[in-house]
Amino acid sequence: MITAIVLVQTEVDRIPEVAAAIAELDGVSEVYSVTGGVDLIALVRVRRHEELAEVIADRLHKVPGVVDTTTHIAFRAYSRHDLEAAFALGVEDAD
């Protein structure tokens, strides 16, 4: 799975509508409204690199209200949640 983190600048008065529209796109797993230099952060997860262009350039960037995007492609994922879940496999609750 290929993960891209997309920083999204929007028209300020349209942040909620833009976030909802982006969240509905195939390939977008999550959208966060954030503080700082951008308005939204979208996580895009696809199986092939070619799909990144389809999701980000062809659809996400064309959502009405999107002003600009910057995309970062993840090399590896590190998640405490994922590690804890992996170590818990096969462990039954002791009730």
N, C-alpha and C positions, 0 to 999 in steps of 0.2 A: 504494500500500500504506500502510495506517495502522498505526503502531507505538505501542503503549502499554507503559510500564514500570510494572509492578505490584509494589509493596512489600508483602510478605506477612508478617504476624505469625502464628506457629503455636504450638500447644502444644509446649513445649520437647522433650518426650520423643518427639515424632512427626515431627520435621523430615524425616528421610529418606523416610518413607512419604508424607508430604504432598507433598514435592518430586517424588517419582516419580508420584504421582497427578495432580498439576498438569501435569507434562511430557507426560502421555498425552492431555490435552485437545486437541481440534481448535482450532487458532488459536494455541496456545502453541508458540513456536519454541524457547525455551530457558528453563531454570530454574537459578538459581545459589544455592547456600548461601553466605551472606556473614556478615561480622562487622559490628558496629555496632548500630543501633537496630532493625533488622528481621532476620528469620531467613532469608528467601528473597527473591530478585528474579526475577520472571517477565517474559519478553518476549512480548507478544501482538502478532501481526501478522495483520490482517484487511483485506479489500478495502473494506468499507463501515462507516461509523460505527455503524450499527445493530447490527452484529455484535459490537461491543465489549461491549454490555450482555449479549448472549447468552453470550459467553465468560466475562466477568469476573463480572457479577452473578448470572447464572443457573447457571453451572457452577463456576468457580474459587472463588468465595466460599463455595460450599456443600460443598466438599471437606471431609470429616471431619478435624478438627484445625486448620483455618484459623480463627484468632481475629479477625483484622482485615486489611483491605487499604487501601492508598492508591494511587491510579492517577495517573500522569503521562502525558499524550499528547504525543508528539514532533511538533514542527513540521517539523524538517528532520533529516536524518541526515548526519553528517560522519564519514568513516571513512578512515583512511590506507590500509587494506587495499583498500577499494573504489577509491580513487584510483589506487593502484599497479596494480590489475588493469585498470582502464580504459586507462591509458597503455601497458600491455603488450599490448593487443589488436593482433594482426597481426605481432607481433615473434616471430621464430623464434629458437630457441636456436642459438647459433653453436658447434656441436661439431665 
